[in-house]
Amino acid sequence: MATPIGNLGDLSPRALEALRSADAVLCEDTRVTGALLARHGVSVPLVPLHEHNEAAQVPRVIGRLAAGEKLALASDAGTPLMSDPGYRLVRAAIAAGLPVTAVPGPNAAVMAVTLSGLPPHPFLFVGFLPARAAARAAELGGLRAAERAGLRATLVFYEAPHRLAEALAAMAEALGGDRPAAVARELTKRFEEVRRGSLAELAAWYARHEARGEVVVVVGPPAPEAPAGEAELDARLREALAAGISVRDAAAAVAAATGAARKAVYRRALEIARAAAGKAG
């Protein structure tokens, strides 16, 4: 069940009817979902389902579904599973042969891409970066390695407002300060704002101005690069292979990114992979 991300008028009639007809509503926070239901005069049992209890709750929920109950799953805001609980439950229900469907609606990531002015396809939803600087840098480094191997996608991140400035600075360092980006916050609410600029400009702005509310960061794809020489091809291949990309996929991505002949790049990727395996042995 997708629920409003700010504007309570975004709860669809279909979602409201589904909530009314449910035997129970699984929710991230019973206080948040309870307030939403009370506003619409809906009274159904609420069952907590969040990151700390999902593993324990899943078998119980599957038992209720197998007994014929109809259960709705809602997160605090937006679409469940998108950086919210529910993935393990959906997998378990599918594995048990139980029917699963969804009522679509608000999603902050999609809305931010729509408003960013950046290329919408393809886009890669990353979700929240790690809070610790070292882990965040490692994840951003992996994304940059994939880009050097050929990934050309708009990147979408969720971020906490108190970490926004340092996250933007880390993105600028790892991905390039001149990368076009947008920061969308308070989407659908009264003080909705989308600020656009380079990563360096946005990092500087939010270093001076405190962010409030829910935040989505959208980063445009890297600019096309000049044709790579042999040394650069090797560097790209080594970086992609070190990031855990298979030989075949690394070669295909590097060939696509550089315009080099795919067969030649694949042969070179095999040579590099074999040499690395020989050293490891």
Secondary structure, DSSP 8 states (H G I E B T S, - for coil): --B-SS-GGGS-HHHHHHHHH-SEEEES-HHHHHHHHHHTT----EEE--TTTHHHHHHHHHHHHHTT--EEEE-SSBSTTSSSS-HHHHHHHHHTT----------HHHHHHHHH-S--SSEEEEEE--SSHHHHHHHHHHHHHHHHTT---EEEEEE-GGGHHHHHHHHHHHH-TT-EEEEEESTTSTT-EEEEEEHHHHHHHHHHS---S-EEEEE----------HHHHHHHHHHHHHTT--HHHHHHHHHHHH---HHHHHHHHHHHHHHHHHHH-
